[in-house]
Amino acid sequence: MLAKRAGAVLLSTLAVTAVGAAAPAAASAATTDSVLAWYDTTAAAVAAGGATTQVTNSRTWAIGWLAAARAQNGPHSTAYRRAALAGAVHQTLITLIPAQAAAADAALAADLATIPDGRAETEGLAAGRKEATDLLAERADDGLDPASVNAPYTVPAAAPGIWQPTPPAYAPATQYGNRVARPFALRSAGQYRPAPPPALDSARYRRDIAEVKAYGAVDSTVRTQAQTDTATFWLGSSFVLYTPILRAAVEQSRGSLADRIRLVALFHVASVDTQIATSDAKYAYQLWRPVTAIRAGGDADWLPLHATPAHPDYPSGHNTYSGSAEQILTALFGPRARSPYTIPSPSAPGVTRTYTDWHVPSLENVDARVWSGIHSRSADEAGIALGKAVAAHTLRNAGRLLAG
């Protein structure tokens, strides 16, 4: 129901924007799918030369594609719209990932070669570049650069329930600075902060830890091979795992060129804000990880199947990302893909999985973090809910975001 309401608000907003506008000029069918071409160019640039922090790379996508979406406003020909997309994304990539400028230049030349020369192409390219330049200036010093994201964190004194560095590396905390970064749409990082995690002496928390201890141990005797495979498949970066999922939606979409650009833009705007909200909640509650809880409970040698990330348990960041992605895709595409889509995993080389909707990946992600031994189920479920709430907020504010 939440997805339907948010999607309806967005569609209503876009409809209102179009009221009274002149009919778009007729355009010949594009011979090149510019949206997929620039999607793949963005993905390749980020993979080859992106930042070390996930949210910084999400920001690159958000800026480039939100600028492209803003450049679509008004009645324009297809040539103009394609050139505007090219101008916005190209300008963003050469600015934020200059090491990939040559590849971006080549992509621009290839795309423009398929767009008819003339005023529409020239004006569209200029409009896209201007929107990108303006948005880059607007987002300057937003706190999403790697140094700001990983601002130093002073570990509090050890106490029951309080996060401490985890074995085997006992690495310093990461993503502490996210919580004070500037969101795109949220009024504040804590606007949708979830309720506190279950109390340590509650039946729910005891059940959560017992589940992780049994199913998430490196030497678990109850976790099945299928569960181990799921944990390993979803271990990698959510940003990387969801790049082909979003691409499948973009490729299968029956929407206009502008609609498909907006889908990518709002997906990544919601993702950035979700990651900011996640760190806000993590460091507000500072809940210890399961490995710390289990060892404090008497099993001093217990280790999880996979190494625990260096930040607090609640809520799960993997699952806030999943919740946000599912919400955006369901609202703007529909609950099911038009045809099955297949994705790889950075943490399971050579392995692929095939899905038919956007919900099953979320379900698998919830289980995976428990079976990896790195999150409580409460943290996973709170993550899904937080991601959906932030994404729904993004959709409710889509008109403002897209207008610029």
Disulfide bonds with the S-S distance in Angstrom:
none
